[in-house]
Amino acid sequence: METNFVIPIELSSTQQNLMKAVRDLARLNFAPRAHAYDHAAVFPAEDFTDLFRAGLLAPVVPSEYGGLGLGPYRGDVLTLWLMTKEIAKADLSLARCWEGHTNSLVLIDGMGTHEQKERWFSGVVRRGEIWVAWSGEPQARASSERLQFGTTTTKVEGGYIVDGSKAFATSAGGAHWAILLVSTAGPGGARHSTDAVASQLLLACDLSDPSLSIDLSWWDPIGMRATASHVVRFNRTFIPDANLIGRPGQYLLDGWQTCFIPHYAATFLGAAEAAYEFAIEYVTSQSKEADPYIQQHIAQSAINVEAGYLWLYHVARMWETGRHAEAQMAGSRVRHTMEHLAEEVVKRCIRACGARSLNRPSPLERIYRDLSFYVRHDNDDHLLATIGKSLLGQQNDPSFHKP
Ligand SMILES: Cc1cc2nc3c(=O)[nH]c(=O)nc-3n(C[C@H](O)[C@H](O)[C@H](O)COP(=O)(O)OP(=O)(O)OC[C@H]3O[C@@H](n4cnc5c(N)ncnc54)[C@H](O)[C@@H]3O)c2cc1C
């Protein structure tokens, strides 16, 4: 059945071909595997192999380094976000791992040296290497937790020693490289640190280093299970100076995280569209089209999905036309708005379909769990407060929406 969205977004034939390649992979390969990855809570390795074989693993690597040349500072970010949306429709966990990978490559493109780009981009383009970025060092312990997270980073001859642990290390066991967001002033990563900006470093860590270990005992969440966001321990891991990305503090000072905040919204949109298409299929197969309540749930869901597209398009145009300061603030708005649009779609689709749509295995059941967990990645209360602070002329942090 046609989805019949009223969305005035026109794509070039190159963009359309790219979208078709991702959509076909997502529909035929990723969606059928999603249940098993979720059930076992393991990294979706075969999906990444498929992306590599299809020439899709380096979307934001510049064309001179063998990639597709997309990205917020490369004149076409909408195509990237729509690719992410297609992947998220099949599997939100895969979309998180993919976001982590592409966001890391954007950071290398924006802050890395030519030598670093040649070294690391060739690994992605030729050998299918997977990247991720790890900040995750929440400092206040959860009531159920016995572990305490945090790293220390010390300058030594020729490099740095990183010691300690990080939680929420997405793609642990699947990725080859991680950009570690650490601080020479102490634990907290970038997200939870209160230390001086200049102490923040981005260090590229080779994850095959024997000083690293993955603690599989912590990660057992309600959703996003296949992101394999385990606790990773660094036992005095040495990282050479050649792996320092950018200047100390540059990541925060240049607001790089604001490039990635609307990317979450693209994933939420994928969740909403997948739930909507599931519901259409479900209720039409039961011949329930005449029910007035179902009609309303379907109508509101379609409108929410359309609103999500329009918001993403709006923010993408800001990036693509060089209105970067506006785009940085608008990213928080689309992230906030899309969270609520998507959650409403999923709830309405559940109401339209009924209890059996939540009986496993059901894509809608997985989307419900995944979305409810994933929207915690950035606290919406602080996000909204950040927007309010900017409107009221108060100091604010649009990167991490800190209190
Ligand atoms: C699926 C998923 C994947 C993730 N992947 C990654 C990843 O790849 N890399 C990465 O770096 N991180 C990742 N994260 C982690 C994420 O960035 C946060 O670090 C993590 O969600 C923080 O833990 P928490 O949700 O328990 O929130 P907390 O930070 O503990 O926040 C919980 C509550 O406390 C409030 N709060 C927080 N700090 C303070 C404070 N100082 N004072 C007062 N109130 C406070 C918050 O506003 C919120 O209401 C991921 C998270 C999820 C859910």
The ligand as a Gaussian input file, in Angstrom:
#p B3LYP/6-31G(d) Opt

LIG

0 1
 C       20.941000       3.582000      23.521000
 C       21.983000       4.495000      24.025000
 C       23.200000       4.539000      23.391000
 C       24.199000       5.382000      23.838000
 N       25.387000       5.414000      23.158000
 C       26.375000       6.239000      23.552000
 C       27.607000       6.311000      22.836000
 O       27.810000       5.634000      21.832000
 N       28.560000       7.154000      23.287000
 C       28.376000       7.916000      24.397000
 O       29.261000       8.657000      24.745000
 N       27.220000       7.865000      25.109000
 C       26.222000       7.048000      24.713000
 N       25.029000       6.990000      25.432000
 C       25.002000       7.595000      26.782000
 C       24.369000       8.911000      26.908000
 O       25.122000       9.800000      26.162000
 C       24.369000       9.314000      28.379000
 O       25.673000       9.326000      28.862000
 C       23.585000       8.403000      29.266000
 O       22.296000       8.243000      28.742000
 C       23.562000       8.994000      30.670000
 O       22.996000       8.134000      31.621000
 P       21.486000       8.291000      32.109000
 O       20.629000       8.196000      30.911000
 O       21.253000       7.320000      33.200000
 O       21.361000       9.775000      32.554000
 P       21.951000      10.747000      33.644000
 O       23.029000      11.552000      33.027000
 O       22.240000      10.091000      34.952000
 O       20.675000      11.639000      33.783000
 C       19.512000      11.224000      34.470000
 C       18.821000      12.418000      35.082000
 O       19.731000      13.176000      35.912000
 C       19.807000      14.514000      35.443000
 N       21.194000      14.960000      35.635000
 C       22.302000      14.499000      34.968000
 N       23.406000      15.100000      35.410000
 C       23.009000      15.962000      36.372000
 C       23.696000      16.880000      37.219000
 N       25.024000      17.035000      37.157000
 N       22.959000      17.601000      38.087000
 C       21.625000      17.448000      38.176000
 N       20.918000      16.598000      37.410000
 C       21.600000      15.867000      36.520000
 C       19.394000      14.441000      33.997000
 O       18.912000      15.671000      33.536000
 C       18.303000      13.402000      34.021000
 O       17.082000      13.942000      34.432000
 C       23.996000       6.190000      24.981000
 C       22.748000       6.158000      25.624000
 C       21.745000       5.334000      25.160000
 C       20.429000       5.323000      25.886000

